[in-house]
Amino acid sequence: MNQSISALLAIVSTFGVGQITSTPASTSLSLAAQSVVEARKEIVEKPKQYAGYNLLATALVRRAQETSDTTYLARAEEAVKKSLELAPHNFDAGKVRVSIRLAEHEFPAALDAAKELNKKVPDDVMVYGSLTDANVELGNYNDAEISAQWMLNLRPGNLPALIRAAHLRELFGDAEGAYELMELAYQSTPPTDTDERAWTLTQMGHLRFASGNLDAAERLLLQALTASPGYPAALGNLAQIRIAQKRFQEGVVLLQQRHQSAPRPGNLYDLAEGLQLAGRDGEAKKAFAEFEANALLESGRKDNANRDLIFYYADRAQQPAKAMQVAKQEFAWRHDVYTLDAYAWALHVNGQDAEARKQIETSLAVGIRDAKLFLHAGVIALKSGDRTAAERYLKQSAELNSEDSEQARNILTGLTQSARR
C-alpha cells in the first residue's frame, strides 16, 4: 500500500464505524450505518474531493440520532473540517455543520448559521428546513411557520417539509391536520428506509393516542416495531399506551427495552416513573437517583435532560430551589412551549404563581393541546384563586390520554365534592 493511501485510511478510520471493505454494506446495518460505510469508501476512491466528507458527516449525524451516541457528532465535525480544507466555503459543508449544531441542541448557533446560508442561497429547501427546526426549538413559531411554508412553496409535497409542517400543526393544536400531513410523509418514504418509516409511524401513533384513539395508536406503533424491531421511540410511545391502559408492568418492560437501546437520562426518568406506577418503589427510587446523577453530568450542555430534571426536583425530590435554578438556566436561552411549561412549574412550586400563570398561558397561547400543560395551567390557576379558569384547563387535560389526564380528573372530582359540602 503506498504511503498516501495508508495515511488517508488512518484519517478516514477516525470518522466512522467498522472497517472499510470493498464488499457491499451488510443489509443487517441500518441505512445510516450503511451510509457511513459507503461514504468512507467514496473518500478512499476520491481522496481529493470534498463531497465524500460531506456525505460521511451527514451519515454520522444520522447515526448520532438513531443511537443517541453523541461521539458521532464529534466525528461528523471532523469530517466537515476536512471537507472545508479541500474546498473552503463549500455550501454543502455549511449545511451539514448546521445539522450538527441542531443535533447538539445549539439552536441559537444553528439559527444564525442557517440565516447566513439562506442569504447566500435563498432557494435551498433544506436551509429552510434548518431555519424551521431551530426556530421551533427556540419558540419562534411564526418564523418557523414561514420557513416551513417556503419549503413547500419551493418544492411542493417534499418529504422534509411535510414532516415539519405536521409538527407545527400539532403545536398549533391541529392534531388531525398533523396526522394527515404525517400520513402523506409516510406514503412518500421509500420502503427501504425502514427506520424513517418507523419514525413516521411512531409520530402517527402518537397523534392518534393524543386524540384519544388508543386502538389506532397501538396498531400504528406495532406496525412501526414490525418495520424496525426495537425502535426506541415506538417502544416509548407504546409504553405510554400500556400505562394509560393500567398495564403498568408491560409498560415497564417496554421502557426498559428503550433505555437499553438508547440510554439517555430522559429515557431513564420515564422508566423510573413507570416503575413507581407499577408499585416497584425500590427500583423506582434507585432509577430516579441514577437519573439525577446522569442528568446533572450533562446539565451544562445544551443537549440535556434539564426539563425532566426540573420536574424531578419539583415533584419527586421536593427541592424547589434546585428546580428553579435549572429552569432559569433553560429559560435563559429557549422559549419553546415545553420549556415555558417547565419554567412555569418551577415558578409555581416556588410560590411565584402570578409569573407562573403568565408563562404557562404564553405556552398554551400557541394552541398546543397537551394533558400535562393543561394540568399545570389548571393547578396554577387554582392556586391563583381563579377557579373558573382552573376548571376549564383541568377539563381540557381530562379529555386527553395520560397519567396527567387522570390526575386532572381526580382534582376535578375533588373540586366538585368540595362544592357540594
VENQUIUR-V671060 format. One line per field, one symbol per residue. ss: DSSP state (2 for helix, 1 for strand, 0 for the rest). psi: psi as a letter, one per 40 degrees, with the letter a starting at -180 (. if undefined). burial: + if it has 9 or more other C-alpha atoms within 8 Angstrom, else -. Layout:
BEGIN
ss = ???
psi = ???
burial = ???
END
This chain:
BEGIN
ss = 0022222222222000000000000000002222222222222220000022222222222222222000222222222222222200002222222222222000222222222222220000222222222222220022222222222222000022222222222220002222222222222200000222222222222222220002222222222222200002222222222222000222222222222220002222222222222000222222222222222222000000022222222222000222222222222000002222222222222000222222222222000000222222222222200022222222222200002222222222222222220
psi = hiddddddddddeedaiaihieiiiheeiidddddddddddddddgeehddddddddddddddddeefheddddddddddddddddghehdddddddddddddefgddddddddddddddgefhdddddddddddddeegddddddddddddddgheidddddddddddddeegdddddddddddddehhdegdddddddddddddddddeegddddddddddddddghehdddddddddddddeegddddddddddddddggidddddddddddddeegdddddddddddddddddedeidgafdddddddddddefgdddddddddddddeifiddddddddddddeeegddddddddddddddeighdddddddddddddeegddddddddddddeahiddddddddddddddddde.
burial = ----++-++--++-++------------+--+++++++++++++--+-++-++++++++++++++--+---++-++++++-+++-+---+--++++++++++++-++--++-+++-++------+++++++++++++++++-+++-++++++-----++-+++++++++++++++-++++++++++--+---+++-+++++++++++++++-++-++++++++++-++-+++++++++++++++--++-+++-++++++-+++-++++++++++++-+-+--+++-++--++-++--++---++++++++++++-----+-+++-+++-++--+++++++++++++++++-++-++++++++++-+-+++++++++++++++---+--++++++++++-+++-++++++-++---------
END
